[in-house]
């Protein structure tokens, strides 16, 4: 009995990032499968939403590592520990973080996916071609108009180059971006989302061109419910692995 009680009292130490650093002012955490797991052949760039931070997506990074993928989470400029203000160079920042992940994988051409939620979903779709991603996952992706409105109304607390960011949003509409994608895109959206109506993702799904792409509409929920749902994280990771042509444990 005492031995059983001792076993129950033990705590499991969560996986920690293999590296925490900064790249040109962008704070990031790099996640790699620990030994004796085989080294990963592919990875995921994880993008957080407006007024969020990299730590909010460490649960997804751990889930990715458990399936043999590497992952990198980072604070967008104006958020968390990163320096500067969010502005028109945001896609270049995502590309730089993707390059850091490939360097960690030891392969400049390693297959990558991008995964983001809300503003991060918007940026995941836009950045997929820039990163050279083989798959993209967008959770309750914000629209350019919704982000513009949030900036105008002062609803965001992150530091922004307001003029530069507004110009970027004017130039990057998601409908055209989705129509132009050449890699599979998985859209996930909660029907109960109180911030970004699911109608937005349905409009995007209507212009999907890559056969493996699809929209999963989740009954109920709210704006943040999908990103932390373990079952839906597994759905995203299976989609990523299949789209990147991975079999087994990478």
C-alpha positions as CSV (number, residue, x, y, z in Angstrom):
1,X,0.0,0.0,0.0
2,X,2.8,2.4,0.9
3,X,4.6,1.7,-2.4
4,X,1.4,2.4,-4.3
5,X,0.9,5.7,-2.5
6,X,4.5,6.7,-3.3
7,X,3.9,6.0,-7.0
8,X,0.8,8.1,-7.0
9,X,2.7,10.9,-5.3
10,X,5.3,11.1,-8.0
11,X,5.0,14.0,-10.4
12,X,5.9,13.9,-14.1
13,X,8.3,16.6,-15.2
14,X,6.9,18.2,-18.4
15,X,9.2,18.3,-21.4
16,X,11.2,21.5,-21.5
17,X,12.5,23.3,-24.7
18,X,15.8,22.1,-26.0
19,X,16.8,25.7,-26.4
20,X,15.5,29.2,-25.5
21,X,17.1,32.1,-27.3
22,X,16.6,35.1,-29.5
23,X,17.0,35.7,-33.2
24,X,17.3,39.3,-34.3
25,X,15.2,40.3,-31.3
26,X,12.7,37.5,-31.7
27,X,12.5,35.4,-28.5
28,X,11.9,31.7,-29.3
29,X,11.8,28.3,-27.8
30,X,13.0,25.3,-29.8
31,X,11.5,21.9,-29.1
32,X,13.2,18.6,-30.1
33,X,12.5,15.0,-29.2
34,X,14.8,13.9,-26.4
35,X,17.1,10.9,-26.6
36,X,16.7,8.0,-27.2
37,X,14.1,9.1,-29.8
38,X,15.5,9.4,-33.3
39,X,16.3,12.9,-34.5
40,X,13.3,14.5,-36.3
41,X,13.3,15.0,-40.1
42,X,10.6,17.8,-40.1
43,X,9.2,20.5,-37.9
44,X,6.4,23.0,-37.2
45,X,6.6,26.8,-36.9
46,X,4.0,27.8,-34.3
47,X,2.4,31.3,-34.5
48,X,0.4,32.8,-31.6
49,X,-2.4,35.3,-31.9
50,X,-2.7,39.0,-31.0
51,X,-1.8,39.8,-27.4
52,X,-0.6,36.3,-26.8
53,X,2.8,34.7,-26.5
54,X,4.9,31.7,-27.3
55,X,4.2,30.0,-24.0
56,X,0.5,29.8,-24.8
57,X,1.4,27.2,-27.4
58,X,4.0,25.1,-25.6
59,X,1.3,22.4,-25.1
60,X,1.1,22.0,-28.9
61,X,4.9,22.0,-29.2
62,X,5.0,19.1,-26.7
63,X,2.4,17.2,-28.7
64,X,4.4,17.7,-31.8
65,X,7.6,16.4,-30.2
66,X,5.6,13.3,-28.9
67,X,5.0,12.5,-32.6
68,X,8.6,12.9,-33.6
69,X,8.4,16.4,-35.0
70,X,10.5,19.4,-34.0
71,X,8.8,22.7,-33.2
72,X,9.6,26.3,-32.7
73,X,7.5,28.8,-30.9
74,X,8.3,32.5,-30.9
75,X,7.0,35.9,-29.7
76,X,5.8,38.1,-32.5
77,X,7.4,41.6,-32.3
78,X,5.5,43.7,-29.8
79,X,4.7,40.6,-27.8
80,X,6.3,38.7,-24.9
81,X,10.0,38.9,-24.8
82,X,10.6,40.0,-28.4
83,X,11.8,43.5,-29.2
84,X,10.4,46.0,-31.6
85,X,6.9,46.6,-32.9
86,X,4.7,44.4,-35.1
87,X,4.8,45.8,-38.5
88,X,5.2,45.1,-42.3
89,X,8.2,42.8,-41.8
90,X,6.2,40.1,-40.0
91,X,6.5,37.6,-42.8
92,X,10.3,38.0,-43.0
93,X,10.3,37.3,-39.2
94,X,8.4,34.0,-39.7
95,X,10.8,33.0,-42.5
96,X,13.8,33.7,-40.3
97,X,12.4,31.6,-37.5
98,X,11.7,28.8,-40.0
99,X,15.3,29.0,-41.1
100,X,16.4,28.6,-37.5
101,X,14.2,25.5,-37.2
102,X,15.7,24.0,-40.3
103,X,19.2,24.8,-39.0
104,X,18.3,22.8,-35.8
105,X,17.2,20.0,-38.0
106,X,20.5,20.1,-39.9
107,X,18.9,20.4,-43.3
108,X,18.3,23.6,-45.1
109,X,15.6,21.9,-47.1
110,X,13.9,20.0,-44.3
111,X,10.1,19.8,-44.6
112,X,8.2,22.3,-42.4
113,X,4.6,23.2,-41.6
114,X,3.2,26.4,-40.1
115,X,0.4,26.4,-37.5
116,X,-1.2,29.4,-36.1
117,X,-4.4,30.6,-34.3
118,X,-6.4,33.8,-34.8
119,X,-3.9,36.4,-35.9
120,X,-1.4,33.6,-36.0
121,X,-3.8,31.7,-38.3
122,X,-3.9,34.7,-40.7
123,X,-0.1,34.8,-40.7
124,X,0.3,31.0,-41.1
125,X,-1.6,31.2,-44.4
126,X,0.3,34.2,-45.6
127,X,3.7,32.9,-44.5
128,X,3.4,29.3,-45.8
129,X,4.8,30.1,-49.3
130,X,7.5,32.4,-47.8
131,X,8.7,29.7,-45.5
132,X,8.5,27.1,-48.2
133,X,6.1,25.1,-46.0
134,X,4.6,21.8,-47.1
135,X,1.5,22.2,-45.0
136,X,-0.4,24.9,-43.1
137,X,-2.9,24.8,-40.2
138,X,-5.0,27.8,-39.4
139,X,-7.2,27.8,-36.3
140,X,-10.0,30.4,-36.2
141,X,-7.9,32.6,-38.6
142,X,-8.5,36.3,-38.2
143,X,-9.3,38.4,-41.3
144,X,-7.4,41.4,-42.5
145,X,-10.5,43.6,-41.9
146,X,-10.9,42.2,-38.4
147,X,-7.3,43.0,-37.5
148,X,-7.6,46.5,-39.1
149,X,-10.7,47.1,-37.1
150,X,-9.0,46.0,-33.9
151,X,-6.1,48.4,-34.6
152,X,-8.4,51.3,-35.3
153,X,-10.5,50.7,-32.2
154,X,-7.4,50.2,-29.9
155,X,-8.5,46.7,-28.9
156,X,-4.9,45.4,-29.0
157,X,-2.3,46.0,-26.3
158,X,0.8,44.8,-28.3
159,X,3.3,47.4,-29.6
160,X,2.6,48.0,-33.3
161,X,3.9,50.1,-36.1
162,X,0.3,51.1,-36.7
163,X,0.8,52.7,-40.1
164,X,3.1,50.0,-41.4
165,X,0.9,47.2,-40.1
166,X,-2.2,48.7,-41.5
167,X,-0.5,48.9,-44.9
168,X,0.5,45.3,-44.7
169,X,-3.1,44.3,-43.9
170,X,-4.4,46.3,-46.9
171,X,-2.0,44.4,-49.1
172,X,-2.7,40.9,-47.8
173,X,-6.2,39.6,-48.1
174,X,-6.7,36.0,-47.1
175,X,-9.1,35.0,-49.8
176,X,-6.6,35.6,-52.6
177,X,-3.8,34.1,-50.4
178,X,-5.8,30.9,-49.9
179,X,-6.7,30.6,-53.5
180,X,-3.0,30.8,-54.4
181,X,-1.8,28.2,-52.0
182,X,0.0,25.2,-53.5
183,X,0.3,23.2,-50.2
184,X,-2.5,21.6,-48.2
185,X,-4.3,23.9,-45.7
186,X,-6.3,22.7,-42.7
187,X,-8.8,25.2,-41.4
188,X,-10.3,24.5,-37.9
189,X,-13.0,26.8,-36.6
190,X,-15.3,26.7,-33.6
191,X,-18.9,27.4,-34.5
192,X,-19.3,29.2,-31.2
193,X,-16.3,31.5,-31.9
194,X,-17.3,34.9,-30.4
195,X,-14.5,36.9,-32.0
196,X,-14.0,35.6,-35.6
197,X,-17.3,34.3,-37.1
198,X,-17.0,30.8,-38.6
199,X,-18.4,32.3,-41.8
200,X,-15.0,33.7,-42.4
201,X,-13.4,30.2,-42.6
202,X,-16.3,28.9,-44.6
203,X,-15.6,31.6,-47.2
204,X,-12.0,30.6,-47.3
205,X,-12.8,27.0,-47.6
206,X,-14.9,27.8,-50.7
207,X,-11.8,28.8,-52.6
208,X,-9.5,26.0,-51.5
209,X,-7.7,24.5,-54.5
210,X,-5.4,21.8,-53.1
211,X,-7.4,18.5,-52.8
212,X,-6.1,17.6,-49.4
213,X,-7.2,20.9,-47.9
214,X,-10.3,21.1,-45.8
215,X,-12.3,22.9,-43.1
216,X,-13.3,21.2,-39.9
217,X,-16.1,23.1,-38.2
218,X,-16.3,22.2,-34.5
219,X,-19.7,22.4,-32.8
220,X,-19.9,24.9,-29.9
221,X,-16.6,26.1,-28.4
222,X,-15.1,29.6,-28.4
223,X,-12.3,31.5,-29.9
224,X,-9.6,29.7,-27.9
225,X,-11.1,26.3,-27.4
226,X,-9.6,24.5,-30.4
227,X,-6.0,25.4,-30.0
228,X,-5.7,23.6,-26.6
229,X,-8.0,20.7,-27.4
230,X,-5.8,17.6,-27.3
231,X,-7.9,15.6,-29.8
232,X,-7.9,18.4,-32.3
233,X,-4.1,19.0,-31.8
234,X,-3.7,15.3,-32.7
235,X,-5.9,15.9,-35.8
236,X,-3.6,18.8,-36.8
237,X,-0.5,16.8,-36.3
238,X,-1.7,13.9,-38.3
239,X,-2.6,16.3,-41.1
240,X,0.9,17.8,-40.9
241,X,2.6,14.5,-41.0
242,X,0.6,13.2,-43.9
243,X,1.0,16.4,-45.8
244,X,4.8,16.3,-45.3
245,X,5.0,12.7,-46.5
246,X,6.1,11.3,-43.1
247,X,5.5,7.8,-42.1
248,X,6.3,6.0,-38.9
249,X,7.8,8.2,-36.2
250,X,10.0,10.5,-38.4
